[in-house]
Amino acid sequence: STPPQPAAKTAAPAPGKADISPMRFATSDMPTTHQLWNSGLDFDFISDYLLQKYIRVEGHKFVSPANEYKAIVISNCKYLPLSTLQLLMNDVKLGGTVIFAGNLPDSVPGLDDLTNRQSDFQNLMQQILRSRKPVNAEVMAADFGSGHFIFGNDVNKCCLAANIFREKLFDKGLYCVKRQDEQGSIYFVVNPDCRHRAVNAWIPFSAKGQSAAIYDAM
């Protein structure tokens, strides 16, 4: 959870530039957002309220009314409500994966009953941290129930440790949005610089399948 960011105006794309995700770049001080997107890892934003009200864990995934997610990423967050940390602990025990990337939260927001809430927060956080074990030289994990807390400074390496694989087509300068339904995986692929640079190569997808259908979405 991070403090709400001020809304920002987004300029219209320049000729030949197709911007399929302007909301991901609403602010310039969110390096994890850019790192995830530029690496080919898709994501959405969620608040503490929505997490508590609409998200449940099923089959090691976080399920919302509209989509499924493999993990929740909390990046360089200083203040985290005690109720949110307790909820995340419960979700992990049910099979969810929570990634703490960068600096860990060390306090709760607000002044009401601060001493008691801060004490409970620190006790639960220390319980999680004491359970950490190395996954590799740069990532650690703490297992509770059938899920995991994952810790590291590099969010991409944390995702890899959680078996969350990026879309390598981003390496070729392409963008994509991926969705999945009962029939399989659906990719919307864009060459953002299509008027100046063509991509004439085999494009890898992380989804596996025996056949594919190609549509002209535009």
Salt bridges, closest charged atoms under 4 A:
ASP42 OD1 - ARG24 NH2 2.29
ASP42 OD2 - ARG179 NH1 3.33
GLU58 OE2 - ARG56 NE 2.46
GLU68 OE1 - LYS61 NZ 3.62
ASP106 OD2 - LYS78 NZ 3.43
GLU138 OE2 - LYS157 NZ 2.55
ASP143 OD1 - HIS148 ND1 2.68
ASP171 OD2 - ARG166 NH2 2.80
ASP193 OD1 - LYS17 NZ 3.57
ASP193 OD1 - HIS196 ND1 3.07
